[in-house]
Amino acid sequence: MSEQTRGAGRVLKGIVTSDKADKTITVEVTRTVRHKRYNKFIKRRARYHAHDDKNECEIGDTVTIVESRPLSATKRWRLQKIVEKRRL
């Protein structure tokens, strides 16, 4: 059974902040949450290490990543697709 046909994992969209490691990218995912008391929207961010098998991503690309089995000590996500390439 391939990884695509296993359970439907979470899918996140974010921006690549690092591509220095071999076959690994760091993706920053930003979300907005409402403050409980002041009802103001606040930005929260999380960084995920994702597996980029072909080393095709660059810093600044917008990508979608999908949850997967543990691939290393810190990698739990795989690159699904590049939504938009970085503009020069």
Secondary structure, DSSP 8 states (H G I E B T S, - for coil): --TTTS----EEEEEEEE--STTEEEEEEEEEEE-TTT--EEEEEEEEEEE-TT----TT-EEEEEE-S--SSS--EEEEEEEE----
